[in-house]
Amino acid sequence: MGNGLIKVKKKAKVRDTITSYLFIVPVLLGIALFTLIPMGSSLIYSFTEYRTVDTNPSYFVGLSHYITAFTDDWGNVGNALWRTFVYSFISIPLSLVLSFIVALLLVRDTKGIKIYRTLIYLPVLLPAVVSGLLWADILDYYKGVVNMLLTTMGFERYGFYTMPDTALPTFIGTSLFGIGGGMILWIAQMKTIPDALTEAARIEGAGYFTRLFKIVIPMCTPMIFYNLVLNIIGALQVFTSAIMVATGGSGNSLSFMAVYIYNTLTQGWNMGYACALSWLLFLIIGILTVIVFSTSKWVYYGDGN
């Protein structure tokens, strides 16, 4: 009787295990087909001379593309990396700080506060293509709403995306309209801070900024770390919105690394070299991510770590 019951339980466990794996098969297939296989293919192509318009098969060239990136084409690659780093260095701190400030203002559950949260979050729901096209129209030099208002008030038209000197600052400014995503995460983190902790500090005479820097910010360091990693990865891969707003007048001001990779493929049809550049960008992102993780001792998780 006991052995029979054990066998039934084993069969049920095996059945449950098989069922569980069947449920994750679509996800595993999706990861394999749309992530792992393309990544593996691009790594192989990066060591070959492969042009998409040629009928001849690709042939092995070793590290030639990687050497080219740091020698003959370093002028273009270096400039693209520099613009990407400048954009990241400016936009990431601004995004983190502004979204944190907005979260501080909207964290209290007062009447009507959800309306403001929703309005600030709405731009995040727009696809990057749509957002880019909207900003391109709004800030258009001749028919954009902003320039029309400026001329109506007696000011001169502003270049925005149509001038090399103003394209990057404008792009950084418009990208900050997506701080709603970070705001929601900050609010979620702030709500985990025990009210008793802040109330005790208030009773002890701690002012607002003392509570902010001694309690709120230290308790939010896990979210600071999370947002920092995500923002680094996202900023270094900025592409779609830049493509949508770039104009002939902006020159190469918005030619970030991902944009240069795209142009290498679509204009030069050089698949092998584009894949090599993609892996260089991947390595840069990986190295920076590892550095951030290795220097994360300042993160407080509340478990003694």
Residue frames relative to the residue before (quaternion, step in Angstrom):
aa qw qx qy qz dx dy dz
M 1.0000 0.0000 0.0000 0.0000 0.00 0.00 0.00
G 0.6786 0.4925 -0.2866 0.4635 3.54 0.97 -0.93
N 0.6518 0.5164 -0.3144 0.4579 3.58 1.00 -0.85
G 0.6376 0.5343 -0.3253 0.4496 3.55 1.04 -0.77
L 0.6498 0.5124 -0.3113 0.4672 3.55 1.03 -0.81
I 0.6343 0.5264 -0.3249 0.4638 3.57 1.04 -0.80
K 0.6515 0.5156 -0.3164 0.4578 3.58 0.99 -0.83
V 0.6349 0.5251 -0.3247 0.4646 3.57 1.01 -0.83
K 0.6627 0.5053 -0.3032 0.4623 3.59 0.95 -0.88
K 0.6406 0.5215 -0.3233 0.4617 3.57 1.02 -0.80
K 0.6551 0.5085 -0.3127 0.4632 3.56 0.97 -0.87
A 0.6441 0.5156 -0.3185 0.4668 3.57 1.01 -0.83
K 0.6482 0.5172 -0.3155 0.4614 3.58 1.01 -0.81
V 0.6474 0.5073 -0.3138 0.4745 3.58 1.00 -0.85
R 0.6460 0.5242 -0.3129 0.4583 3.58 1.00 -0.89
D 0.6607 0.4994 -0.3031 0.4715 3.58 0.97 -0.87
T 0.6397 0.5279 -0.3251 0.4542 3.57 1.02 -0.79
I 0.6567 0.5022 -0.3050 0.4728 3.57 0.93 -0.92
T 0.6420 0.5240 -0.3189 0.4599 3.58 0.97 -0.87
S 0.6418 0.5278 -0.3238 0.4524 3.57 0.97 -0.85
Y 0.6769 0.4857 -0.2955 0.4676 3.57 0.91 -0.90
L 0.6134 0.5481 -0.3522 0.4464 3.59 1.05 -0.68
F 0.6473 0.5241 -0.3196 0.4519 3.57 1.05 -0.74
I 0.7379 0.4040 -0.2453 0.4818 3.61 1.02 -0.68
V 0.4250 0.7167 -0.4592 0.3082 3.61 1.27 -0.10
P 0.6558 0.5014 -0.3490 0.4434 3.69 0.81 -0.80
V 0.6463 0.5094 -0.3255 0.4657 3.59 1.00 -0.78
L 0.6639 0.5049 -0.3040 0.4603 3.57 0.92 -0.91
L 0.6411 0.5113 -0.3213 0.4736 3.58 1.03 -0.78
G 0.6454 0.5247 -0.3191 0.4543 3.56 1.00 -0.82
I 0.6523 0.5037 -0.3106 0.4736 3.57 0.97 -0.87
A 0.6746 0.5017 -0.2973 0.4526 3.57 0.94 -0.90
L 0.7302 0.4558 -0.2446 0.4464 3.59 0.83 -1.04
F 0.8118 0.3047 -0.1290 0.4811 3.57 0.89 -0.91
T 0.7447 0.3346 -0.2280 0.5306 3.61 1.24 -0.04
L 0.7706 0.3900 -0.2274 0.4498 3.58 0.45 -1.18
I 0.6852 0.4753 -0.2946 0.4667 3.60 0.85 -0.92
P 0.6595 0.4791 -0.3328 0.4741 3.68 0.87 -0.76
M 0.6389 0.5181 -0.3354 0.4593 3.61 1.00 -0.77
G 0.6630 0.4997 -0.3056 0.4662 3.56 0.93 -0.87
S 0.6477 0.5169 -0.3146 0.4629 3.57 1.00 -0.83
S 0.6662 0.4978 -0.3124 0.4591 3.59 0.92 -0.88
L 0.6197 0.5322 -0.3507 0.4579 3.60 1.04 -0.67
I 0.6514 0.4968 -0.3108 0.4820 3.59 0.99 -0.81
Y 0.6645 0.5111 -0.3070 0.4504 3.59 0.90 -0.91
S 0.6132 0.5821 -0.3564 0.3977 3.60 1.06 -0.68
F 0.6983 0.4194 -0.2645 0.5162 3.58 1.25 -0.35
T 0.6743 0.4605 -0.2899 0.4991 3.59 1.27 0.25
E 0.4093 -0.6363 0.5803 0.3013 3.52 -1.33 0.31
Y 0.1690 0.7993 -0.5412 0.1991 3.53 -0.12 1.32
R 0.0172 -0.7855 0.6177 -0.0345 3.56 -0.55 1.22
T 0.4945 -0.7204 0.4091 0.2630 3.53 -0.73 1.13
V 0.6917 0.4702 -0.2918 0.4640 3.60 1.14 -0.47
D 0.5900 0.5783 -0.3743 0.4210 3.59 1.23 -0.18
T 0.4036 -0.7027 0.5328 0.2436 3.54 -1.11 0.72
N 0.5739 0.5901 -0.3825 0.4196 3.58 1.22 -0.37
P 0.5166 -0.6390 0.4588 0.3382 3.60 -1.00 0.68
S 0.5832 -0.5808 0.4317 0.3689 3.56 -1.21 0.47
Y 0.1452 -0.7799 0.6015 0.0941 3.55 -1.20 0.51
F 0.5950 -0.6218 0.3985 0.3170 3.54 -1.15 0.76
V 0.0457 -0.7991 0.5994 0.0042 3.57 -0.94 0.97
G 0.4889 -0.6935 0.4230 0.3179 3.60 1.23 0.18
L 0.7963 -0.2733 0.2344 0.4860 3.55 -0.96 -0.94
S 0.2780 0.8130 -0.4806 0.1753 3.57 1.27 0.24
H 0.6768 0.4933 -0.3028 0.4549 3.62 0.88 -0.91
Y 0.6559 0.5055 -0.3146 0.4640 3.58 0.98 -0.79
I 0.6394 0.5098 -0.3187 0.4793 3.57 1.06 -0.75
T 0.6288 0.5446 -0.3276 0.4480 3.57 1.01 -0.84
A 0.6322 0.5562 -0.3312 0.4258 3.58 0.99 -0.85
F 0.7589 0.3634 -0.1922 0.5051 3.59 1.06 -0.73
T 0.7126 0.3933 -0.2569 0.5210 3.59 1.27 0.05
D 0.8307 0.2373 -0.1287 0.4868 3.58 -0.13 -1.28
D 0.7849 0.3085 -0.1584 0.5134 3.60 0.94 -0.83
W 0.3418 0.7749 -0.4854 0.2172 3.60 1.21 0.23
G 0.5602 0.6041 -0.3944 0.4070 3.61 1.10 -0.54
N 0.7157 0.4237 -0.2439 0.4987 3.57 0.89 -0.94
V 0.6760 0.4940 -0.2958 0.4600 3.58 0.88 -0.96
G 0.6633 0.5145 -0.3066 0.4487 3.58 0.91 -0.90
N 0.6599 0.4990 -0.3090 0.4691 3.57 0.97 -0.85
A 0.6463 0.5144 -0.3225 0.4622 3.58 0.98 -0.80
L 0.6563 0.4961 -0.3065 0.4789 3.58 0.99 -0.82
W 0.6374 0.5351 -0.3284 0.4467 3.57 0.98 -0.84
R 0.6647 0.4877 -0.3073 0.4752 3.60 0.90 -0.90
T 0.6390 0.5275 -0.3263 0.4550 3.58 1.01 -0.79
F 0.6783 0.4823 -0.2913 0.4717 3.59 0.93 -0.88
V 0.6257 0.5271 -0.3401 0.4637 3.60 1.00 -0.76
Y 0.6506 0.5082 -0.3096 0.4718 3.56 0.91 -0.92
S 0.6812 0.4894 -0.2895 0.4611 3.59 0.88 -0.95
F 0.6676 0.5274 -0.3014 0.4303 3.58 0.90 -0.95
I 0.7147 0.4219 -0.2506 0.4983 3.58 1.08 -0.68
S 0.7327 0.4674 -0.2577 0.4222 3.58 0.76 -1.05
I 0.6353 0.5556 -0.3483 0.4079 3.61 0.96 -0.76
P 0.6922 0.4427 -0.3102 0.4782 3.68 0.73 -0.87
L 0.6353 0.5310 -0.3349 0.4497 3.58 0.98 -0.83
S 0.6686 0.5049 -0.3004 0.4557 3.56 0.89 -0.92
L 0.6644 0.5077 -0.3057 0.4553 3.58 0.92 -0.90
V 0.7021 0.4744 -0.2739 0.4550 3.57 0.83 -1.02
L 0.6921 0.4820 -0.2929 0.4504 3.59 0.82 -0.96
S 0.6597 0.4901 -0.3214 0.4704 3.60 0.92 -0.81
F 0.6269 0.5275 -0.3345 0.4656 3.60 1.09 -0.67
I 0.6519 0.5104 -0.3144 0.4645 3.59 0.95 -0.86
V 0.6529 0.5068 -0.3110 0.4692 3.57 0.95 -0.90
A 0.6413 0.5227 -0.3212 0.4608 3.58 1.00 -0.81
L 0.6230 0.5355 -0.3394 0.4582 3.60 1.01 -0.75
L 0.6820 0.4926 -0.2814 0.4616 3.56 1.02 -0.82
L 0.7902 0.3366 -0.1510 0.4894 3.57 1.06 -0.74
V 0.4332 0.7289 -0.4504 0.2796 3.60 1.22 0.14
R 0.6329 0.5394 -0.3422 0.4375 3.60 1.07 -0.63
D 0.3765 -0.7371 0.5209 0.2089 3.58 -0.94 0.90
T 0.1554 0.7875 -0.5720 0.1692 3.54 0.46 1.25
K 0.6907 -0.4863 0.3395 0.4137 3.54 -1.29 0.30
G 0.8365 0.1895 -0.1680 0.4859 3.56 -0.89 1.00
I 0.4572 0.7115 -0.4465 0.2921 3.61 1.23 -0.07
K 0.6070 0.5764 -0.3590 0.4128 3.60 1.11 -0.63
I 0.5791 0.5771 -0.3768 0.4353 3.58 1.15 -0.52
Y 0.6749 0.4831 -0.2922 0.4751 3.57 0.94 -0.89
R 0.6216 0.5304 -0.3429 0.4633 3.57 1.01 -0.75
T 0.6600 0.5168 -0.3038 0.4527 3.56 0.94 -0.89
L 0.6640 0.5149 -0.3058 0.4477 3.58 0.92 -0.91
I 0.6804 0.4716 -0.2934 0.4781 3.57 0.98 -0.80
Y 0.6792 0.4958 -0.2885 0.4580 3.57 1.10 -0.67
L 0.5216 0.6933 -0.3992 0.2964 3.61 1.10 -0.63
P 0.6491 0.5234 -0.3565 0.4214 3.69 0.83 -0.76
V 0.5853 0.5870 -0.3730 0.4168 3.59 1.15 -0.55
L 0.6485 0.5435 -0.3131 0.4312 3.59 1.12 -0.66
L 0.5836 0.5841 -0.3776 0.4192 3.58 1.20 -0.36
P 0.4619 -0.6538 0.5116 0.3122 3.62 -0.89 0.83
A 0.6328 -0.5659 0.3717 0.3756 3.57 -1.12 0.65
V 0.6181 0.5463 -0.3462 0.4468 3.60 1.06 -0.71
V 0.6788 0.4844 -0.2849 0.4726 3.56 0.88 -0.98
S 0.6518 0.5217 -0.3127 0.4529 3.57 0.92 -0.90
G 0.6615 0.5113 -0.3055 0.4558 3.57 0.95 -0.87
L 0.6641 0.4999 -0.3033 0.4660 3.58 0.94 -0.88
L 0.6332 0.5361 -0.3274 0.4522 3.58 1.01 -0.80
W 0.6880 0.4673 -0.2867 0.4754 3.58 0.86 -0.94
A 0.6147 0.5441 -0.3515 0.4501 3.58 1.05 -0.69
D 0.6803 0.4685 -0.2850 0.4864 3.60 1.02 -0.77
I 0.6646 0.5180 -0.3121 0.4388 3.58 0.91 -0.91
L 0.7825 0.3239 -0.1526 0.5094 3.58 0.99 -0.86
D 0.2890 0.7742 -0.5133 0.2317 3.58 1.21 0.37
Y 0.5587 -0.6559 0.3966 0.3168 3.57 -0.95 0.94
Y 0.7821 0.3504 -0.1785 0.4835 3.61 0.91 -0.86
K 0.8356 0.1761 -0.0638 0.5164 3.59 0.78 -0.96
G 0.4124 0.7204 -0.4671 0.3045 3.59 1.23 0.24
V 0.5946 -0.5995 0.4074 0.3480 3.57 -1.09 0.77
V 0.6631 0.5226 -0.3153 0.4333 3.59 0.90 -0.88
N 0.6951 0.4565 -0.2838 0.4773 3.59 0.87 -0.88
M 0.5996 0.5427 -0.3624 0.4633 3.58 1.11 -0.56
L 0.6490 0.4999 -0.3124 0.4809 3.57 1.03 -0.78
L 0.6374 0.5374 -0.3276 0.4444 3.59 0.99 -0.81
T 0.6839 0.4699 -0.2887 0.4777 3.57 0.91 -0.89
T 0.6120 0.5511 -0.3447 0.4506 3.60 1.09 -0.68
M 0.7170 0.4241 -0.2362 0.5003 3.57 1.09 -0.77
G 0.6172 -0.5994 0.3265 0.3913 3.58 1.27 0.17
F 0.5467 0.6007 -0.4086 0.4163 3.59 1.25 0.18
E 0.5467 -0.5930 0.4720 0.3559 3.54 -1.29 0.31
R 0.5949 -0.5576 0.4361 0.3809 3.53 -1.24 0.47
Y 0.2991 -0.7481 0.5676 0.1696 3.55 -1.11 0.73
G 0.5685 -0.6630 0.3840 0.2995 3.56 -1.01 0.90
F 0.0672 -0.8207 0.5575 0.1056 3.59 0.95 -0.87
Y 0.8474 -0.1012 0.0803 0.5149 3.60 -0.58 -1.11
T 0.6366 0.5846 -0.3223 0.3861 3.61 1.18 -0.28
M 0.7254 0.3568 -0.2396 0.5376 3.61 1.24 0.05
P 0.5624 -0.6345 0.4056 0.3414 3.63 -0.93 0.81
D 0.6873 0.5061 -0.2933 0.4307 3.60 0.98 -0.78
T 0.7646 0.3721 -0.1862 0.4923 3.57 1.12 -0.58
A 0.5068 0.6860 -0.4165 0.3148 3.61 1.20 -0.37
L 0.7103 0.4580 -0.2765 0.4575 3.60 0.77 -0.99
P 0.6571 0.4870 -0.3367 0.4665 3.67 0.82 -0.79
T 0.6383 0.5221 -0.3245 0.4634 3.57 1.04 -0.79
F 0.6557 0.5170 -0.3082 0.4558 3.56 0.94 -0.88
I 0.6373 0.5135 -0.3242 0.4743 3.57 1.01 -0.80
G 0.6620 0.5204 -0.3044 0.4454 3.58 0.95 -0.89
T 0.6946 0.4653 -0.2852 0.4688 3.59 0.87 -0.90
S 0.6101 0.5611 -0.3614 0.4269 3.60 1.08 -0.59
L 0.6020 0.5846 -0.3551 0.4120 3.59 1.18 -0.47
F 0.5388 0.6096 -0.4150 0.4072 3.58 1.22 -0.14
G 0.6396 0.5137 -0.3357 0.4630 3.58 1.26 -0.02
I 0.3658 0.7549 -0.4777 0.2610 3.59 1.23 0.38
G 0.4620 0.7021 -0.4429 0.3121 3.60 1.21 -0.16
G 0.6169 0.5517 -0.3498 0.4390 3.57 1.08 -0.68
G 0.6697 0.4802 -0.2859 0.4891 3.55 0.97 -0.88
M 0.6015 0.5790 -0.3496 0.4252 3.57 1.07 -0.78
I 0.6576 0.5124 -0.3145 0.4541 3.60 0.90 -0.92
L 0.6609 0.5027 -0.3082 0.4643 3.58 0.97 -0.82
W 0.6317 0.5260 -0.3317 0.4629 3.58 1.02 -0.81
I 0.6572 0.5172 -0.3148 0.4489 3.56 0.89 -0.93
A 0.6413 0.5231 -0.3228 0.4592 3.58 0.98 -0.85
Q 0.6685 0.4930 -0.3002 0.4690 3.57 1.00 -0.82
M 0.6571 0.5257 -0.3123 0.4408 3.57 0.96 -0.87
K 0.6529 0.5267 -0.3161 0.4431 3.57 1.07 -0.69
T 0.6063 0.5416 -0.3656 0.4532 3.60 1.24 -0.18
I 0.5368 0.6121 -0.4123 0.4089 3.60 1.25 -0.21
P 0.4504 -0.7093 0.4618 0.2840 3.63 -0.62 1.03
D 0.4818 -0.6691 0.4858 0.2902 3.57 -0.90 0.92
A 0.6029 0.5792 -0.3565 0.4170 3.56 1.09 -0.69
L 0.6263 0.5543 -0.3350 0.4338 3.57 1.09 -0.72
T 0.7075 0.4336 -0.2613 0.4931 3.58 0.84 -0.95
E 0.6296 0.5327 -0.3378 0.4536 3.57 1.04 -0.70
A 0.6397 0.5160 -0.3263 0.4670 3.59 1.00 -0.79
A 0.6458 0.5107 -0.3181 0.4700 3.58 1.01 -0.81
R 0.6348 0.5249 -0.3279 0.4625 3.59 1.05 -0.76
I 0.6505 0.5155 -0.3130 0.4617 3.57 0.96 -0.85
E 0.6764 0.4931 -0.2833 0.4681 3.56 1.06 -0.77
G 0.6153 -0.5978 0.3266 0.3967 3.56 1.29 0.02
A 0.4216 0.7043 -0.4734 0.3196 3.60 1.24 0.18
G 0.3799 -0.7350 0.5192 0.2142 3.57 -0.85 0.99
Y 0.7504 -0.4067 0.2709 0.4451 3.55 -1.33 0.09
F 0.7202 0.4431 -0.2653 0.4633 3.59 0.76 -1.00
T 0.5893 0.5468 -0.3714 0.4646 3.59 1.13 -0.53
R 0.6646 0.4825 -0.2999 0.4854 3.58 0.94 -0.89
L 0.6301 0.5538 -0.3327 0.4308 3.56 1.03 -0.80
F 0.7786 0.3669 -0.1850 0.4742 3.58 0.75 -1.06
K 0.7192 0.4336 -0.2566 0.4784 3.60 1.15 -0.49
I 0.7824 0.2827 -0.1508 0.5340 3.59 1.15 -0.54
V 0.7419 0.4455 -0.2591 0.4290 3.58 0.52 -1.20
I 0.7168 0.4490 -0.2736 0.4579 3.59 0.67 -1.04
P 0.6588 0.4864 -0.3395 0.4628 3.68 0.84 -0.78
M 0.6741 0.4842 -0.2997 0.4704 3.59 1.03 -0.76
C 0.6859 0.4681 -0.2736 0.4853 3.59 1.24 -0.38
T 0.3943 0.7526 -0.4652 0.2485 3.61 1.22 0.01
P 0.5973 0.5378 -0.4017 0.4389 3.69 0.98 -0.49
M 0.6815 0.4655 -0.2915 0.4837 3.58 1.01 -0.78
I 0.5769 0.5564 -0.3761 0.4649 3.59 1.12 -0.59
F 0.6627 0.5081 -0.2910 0.4669 3.55 0.93 -0.96
Y 0.6656 0.5099 -0.2970 0.4569 3.58 0.90 -0.95
N 0.6868 0.4737 -0.2820 0.4738 3.58 0.86 -0.96
L 0.6256 0.5489 -0.3390 0.4388 3.57 1.03 -0.77
V 0.6711 0.4919 -0.3017 0.4654 3.58 0.87 -0.91
L 0.6755 0.4925 -0.2963 0.4618 3.58 0.87 -0.93
N 0.6704 0.5024 -0.3015 0.4553 3.58 0.95 -0.85
I 0.6211 0.5291 -0.3457 0.4635 3.59 1.03 -0.70
I 0.6707 0.4920 -0.2965 0.4692 3.56 0.88 -0.95
G 0.6940 0.4843 -0.2807 0.4528 3.58 0.90 -0.93
A 0.6793 0.5065 -0.3003 0.4379 3.59 0.89 -0.91
L 0.6766 0.4895 -0.2998 0.4614 3.58 0.96 -0.80
Q 0.7181 0.3991 -0.2499 0.5124 3.59 1.23 -0.34
V 0.2817 0.7895 -0.5123 0.1870 3.59 1.23 0.23
F 0.0960 0.8290 -0.5361 0.1269 3.55 -0.73 1.08
T 0.7579 0.4489 -0.2598 0.3958 3.55 0.33 -1.29
S 0.7000 0.4610 -0.2821 0.4669 3.59 0.75 -1.03
A 0.6318 0.5324 -0.3372 0.4514 3.60 1.04 -0.70
I 0.6365 0.5241 -0.3221 0.4653 3.58 1.01 -0.81
M 0.6769 0.5259 -0.2914 0.4247 3.57 0.95 -0.89
V 0.7703 0.3726 -0.1961 0.4789 3.61 0.95 -0.80
A 0.5197 0.6538 -0.4201 0.3550 3.61 1.19 -0.31
T 0.0755 -0.7812 0.6193 0.0229 3.56 -1.01 0.89
G 0.6866 -0.4787 0.3470 0.4230 3.54 -1.28 0.20
G 0.6620 0.5314 -0.3049 0.4316 3.55 1.08 -0.72
S 0.6338 0.5493 -0.3351 0.4293 3.57 1.18 -0.49
G 0.3636 -0.7539 0.4790 0.2643 3.58 1.26 -0.16
N 0.7437 -0.3531 0.2891 0.4885 3.55 -0.91 -0.97
S 0.3117 0.7962 -0.4780 0.2011 3.59 1.24 0.27
L 0.7640 0.3067 -0.1708 0.5413 3.58 1.14 -0.60
S 0.4318 0.6813 -0.4732 0.3540 3.56 1.22 0.48
F 0.0467 -0.8140 0.5784 -0.0255 3.55 0.22 1.31
M 0.7324 -0.4374 0.2782 0.4415 3.57 -1.25 0.20
A 0.6731 0.4842 -0.3068 0.4673 3.59 0.88 -0.87
V 0.6274 0.5262 -0.3294 0.4701 3.57 1.09 -0.71
Y 0.6502 0.5115 -0.3159 0.4645 3.59 0.98 -0.83
I 0.6196 0.5290 -0.3397 0.4699 3.58 1.05 -0.73
Y 0.6506 0.5162 -0.3063 0.4652 3.56 0.97 -0.90
N 0.6723 0.4894 -0.2987 0.4684 3.59 0.93 -0.87
T 0.6038 0.5600 -0.3509 0.4458 3.57 1.08 -0.70
L 0.6983 0.4625 -0.2646 0.4780 3.55 1.02 -0.81
T 0.7681 0.4025 -0.2119 0.4506 3.58 0.78 -1.01
Q 0.7320 0.3896 -0.2380 0.5057 3.60 1.12 -0.54
G 0.7620 0.3235 -0.1895 0.5281 3.56 1.00 -0.78
W 0.2937 -0.7915 0.4780 0.2426 3.56 1.33 -0.27
N 0.4442 0.6970 -0.4443 0.3457 3.55 1.18 0.57
M 0.1996 -0.8260 0.5203 0.0847 3.55 0.14 1.31
G 0.6547 0.5356 -0.3206 0.4263 3.58 0.89 -0.88
Y 0.6967 0.4603 -0.2737 0.4773 3.57 0.86 -0.96
A 0.6263 0.5322 -0.3362 0.4598 3.60 1.03 -0.75
C 0.6469 0.5049 -0.3224 0.4718 3.60 1.00 -0.77
A 0.6296 0.5289 -0.3355 0.4597 3.59 1.02 -0.75
L 0.6570 0.4966 -0.3066 0.4773 3.58 0.96 -0.84
S 0.6210 0.5444 -0.3383 0.4512 3.58 1.06 -0.74
W 0.6790 0.4757 -0.2926 0.4765 3.57 0.97 -0.81
L 0.5898 0.5434 -0.3701 0.4689 3.59 1.12 -0.53
L 0.6557 0.4927 -0.3039 0.4847 3.57 0.97 -0.86
F 0.6244 0.5396 -0.3294 0.4588 3.57 1.02 -0.80
L 0.6646 0.4987 -0.3004 0.4684 3.60 0.95 -0.86
I 0.6292 0.5293 -0.3336 0.4612 3.59 1.01 -0.78
I 0.6602 0.4916 -0.3015 0.4812 3.57 0.92 -0.93
G 0.6545 0.5218 -0.3133 0.4485 3.58 0.95 -0.85
I 0.6585 0.5090 -0.3076 0.4612 3.58 0.94 -0.89
L 0.6727 0.4892 -0.3004 0.4668 3.58 0.89 -0.90
T 0.6369 0.5235 -0.3266 0.4621 3.58 1.03 -0.76
V 0.6436 0.5104 -0.3186 0.4731 3.58 0.98 -0.83
I 0.6331 0.5288 -0.3326 0.4572 3.60 0.99 -0.80
V 0.6561 0.5071 -0.3119 0.4637 3.58 0.94 -0.88
F 0.6666 0.4936 -0.3036 0.4689 3.59 0.94 -0.85
S 0.6924 0.4889 -0.2865 0.4467 3.59 0.95 -0.83
T 0.7289 0.3650 -0.2299 0.5317 3.59 1.23 -0.32
S 0.4377 0.7370 -0.4147 0.3055 3.57 1.19 0.55
K 0.2982 0.7789 -0.5062 0.2196 3.60 1.14 0.52
W 0.5957 0.5819 -0.3539 0.4258 3.58 1.25 -0.38
V 0.5537 0.6114 -0.3977 0.4018 3.61 1.24 -0.21
Y 0.1987 -0.7855 0.5798 0.0859 3.56 -0.84 1.03
Y 0.1417 -0.8245 0.5464 0.0403 3.58 -0.58 1.18
G 0.5005 -0.6970 0.4022 0.3192 3.58 1.26 0.02
D 0.6624 0.4887 -0.3200 0.4691 3.59 1.24 0.26
G 0.6813 -0.4989 0.2759 0.4592 3.53 1.25 0.48
N 0.5779 0.5819 -0.3812 0.4268 3.61 1.30 -0.03
